[in-house]
Amino acid sequence: MWRNVRPGPIHLRPAKDQSHSFQVEIHSFRSNGSSLDRHRRTFSAPLLGEERDAMWIQALVKAGRYDDARTRAAAFRRRSPDSLFTSVVDSAIGSIP
């Protein structure tokens, strides 16, 4: 009934590329608006919405937009109090000088 199926190769990007991608997103966020915002408008209730919102808060902190980050973090906590990403949000907010 079940056949032995060998999965194809898995291609993972090195952490360096992911870090570069995040830096590009930060630059984009600072200059031209955010692809995260476009994602939010396009997919209002996505499966990975909590992850997107946590990333957004991290990006706001990295961009120095502390008040915006705090506002979004408060909304995140109200909307998703039991989220697995609460610690990510707390860490980002906790890193604000």
C-alpha positions, 0 to 999 in steps of 0.5 A, spaced: 500 500 500 505 504 501 511 505 497 518 507 499 518 514 497 525 518 497 524 525 498 528 530 494 534 534 496 532 539 502 535 546 500 536 550 506 539 557 506 545 559 510 543 563 516 548 569 513 543 569 507 537 570 512 540 575 516 542 579 510 534 578 508 532 581 514 537 587 513 534 588 506 527 588 509 529 593 515 532 597 509 526 597 505 521 598 512 525 604 513 525 607 506 519 604 502 514 601 507 514 594 508 512 588 505 510 586 512 504 591 511 503 589 504 502 582 507 497 584 512 493 587 507 493 582 502 492 576 507 488 579 513 487 572 517 493 568 515 495 562 518 502 565 520 499 572 522 502 571 529 509 570 526 508 576 521 506 581 527 512 578 531 517 580 525 513 586 524 514 588 531 522 586 531 523 590 525 519 597 528 524 596 534 530 595 529 528 601 525 528 605 532 520 606 531 519 604 539 512 608 540 510 604 534 513 597 536 510 598 543 503 600 540 503 594 536 506 589 541 500 591 546 495 590 540 498 583 539 498 581 546 490 583 546 489 579 540 493 573 541 494 572 549 496 565 548 501 566 542 507 562 541 510 568 539 509 572 545 516 571 548 519 574 541 515 580 542 517 581 549 524 580 547 523 585 542 520 590 546 525 589 552 531 591 548 528 598 547 533 602 550 
